[in-house]
């Protein structure tokens, strides 16, 4: 009588691989058989360098934008006074924010601090500097967003783009 050894781990990996190949094939039928769609389904790097294909342009737009632009606000951060968003569109889901520091600020890499839910201080909160870009997601967080300048006597601008 011959004894057989069954490698259960190998079988489980092989079944998972075959199921994944079926998922990728089904996805390609839906998305189209492009290099970008294949990379997305295989979990590879989705942000290749230029030159971009039309599919990559659409993917990058979705990754970076996430939705339609539905509003804009210029938020002024005066000295060390706490500021908050004042013109949040009703259907806003998130905001992309760009910091423009006062040109005379001593440390251009850290000019503001921000928090959601409570007031930041000059020493507590997430720091951001000149040309810094950050995102505040979810409508609830937008209403709770607070920002303060770190250095007294300086005025900074935050360009806010709302998306829905």
N, C-alpha and C positions, 0 to 999 in steps of 0.2 A: 504494500500500500504506500502511495506517495503522499507526503505531507505538503500542503501549500501554505505559504506565508502571504498574508494579505496586508499590505502597507496601507492602513486606513488613512493616515495623514496624506499620503500621496493621492489616494482616491478623492479625498475631500478637496485638495488643491486643484486637482484635474477637473472635478465637477464645477468648482467655482470659476476656473479659467474658461471653461466651455460656456457657462452661463453668462460670463462677462462678454465673451465674443458675440453671443446672441444679442445681448443688450446693445453693444456697439453697432452691430448690423442693423438692428431695429432703429436705433437713433440716426444712423446715416440715411436710412430710408426717409425719415422725417425731416432731418436738417439738410439733406443733400450731401453728396460724397465729396466734400471739399477738404483740403488740408486743415483748415481751421476747425471744421466740425469734428474731424477725426481727433485732433488734438484735444478738443473739449471733452469728447466722450472717453478718451483714453486717460484723461487726467494729466496730460502733459502741460508744459508751459503754454499759457494762453496768450501771452503778450510778446509775440515775436517782434524783432526789430524790423525796420523798413527794408524793402518796400512793402507796404500793406496792401492786402487784397480787400475787395469790397466787404467780404465777410469779416475780416479783422477790423475794419473801420467800424462796422456795426457792433461788433463785440466790444471794442474799446469804448464806444459811445455808451453802451449799456453798463459797462464796468465803472466808468468814470462819472457818468451822468445819472444813471439809475431811473430817470423819469423825465417828464417834460418840465421845462423851466416855466414856473408860474409866478415868479415875483423876484423883486430885488430890493435891497435896503442898504443904505450906507450908514453903518453904525459908528458913531464917534465915541472914542474912549478918551475922556478928559482926565488927565492927571491920575490920581489914585481914587477916583470915584467909581463905584460899581455901576455898570451899564448893562442893559438887557435888550433883547430884540423887541421892537415896538410895532412892526408892520408885518406880522406873520400871516401869510394868506391862509384862509380857512382850510384849504385842502393840501397844505404843505406837509410832506412826509419827511423831508430832510433839508438841510442847508449846507452848501459848500461855502467856506469862509476864507478870505484872503486878507492877510495883514499887511497894511502899509504903515510902517513906523515913522514917527516924527524923526526927521533927518538929524536932529540934534541930540537924540537919545544916546547916552553913553555906551550902552551895550545893545547893539542892533540885533543880536541873536536871541535876546530874551527881553521883550518889551511889554508883554501882557501876560496875564494868567487867567484861565477860565475854568469854570466848574458848572455842573448841572445840579440844581437842587439847593445849593447854598452859595452864599457870597464868597468869592475868592478873596485872598489878601495879597499883598505884594510878595509874600513868602509862601503861600499855599495855593495850589491849583496847578493845572496843566500849563506850562509855559509855551509861548510861541514868540517868534521873532519876525523881523522884517521879511516880507515875501513868504511867510509861512502860510501853508494851506492846511485846513483841517475841516472835518465834517461833523455836523451834529445831526444825528439820525432820530427819527420818530417825532411825531408832533408833540408828544408829551415832553420830551427833552427840550424841544425848541422853546417851549413856554418857561422852562426852568433854567435856561442858559443864562449865565452871568459872567461878566468879564471886567477886569480892572487893569489899569496901567501899573507898571512896576515902579516907574520913576516919576516923582512929583514934578509938576510943571511941564509935562509933555502931553501932546495930543496925538493920538493914533487913529487911523481909519481902518475899519474892517468892511470890506466889500462882501456882501452876503447875497448869495443866489439861492432862491428857494426852488425846490423841485417837488412835484406831486405825482 
